[in-house]
Amino acid sequence: MYVCSCFGITEKQVKEHAEGGACTPRQIASVSKAGTDCGSCVRRIQGILGRGACPRRELLEQGDSAAVLAVDPELREAA
């Protein structure tokens, strides 16, 4: 089923990106453009992301922010 009609992004693709480490709608948008046009899919993306485990979120909850920076080049550049 399509999550983002504007760019033809499916729920399966969003889940695959989440498994690859994208934990927020903004991170999904950076890898797929989903949510960057009309924005009507952002809540749906949030719902999908909220259902699964997020490796980065788990690392942060464990207090391992260094590991999060190591796996996310975007965050490393911003730090």
Secondary structure, 3 states (H helix, E strand, C coil): CEEECCCCEEHHHHHHHHHCCCCCHHHHHHHHCCCCCCCCCHHHHHHHHHHCCCHHHHHHHCCCHHHHHHHCHHHHHHC
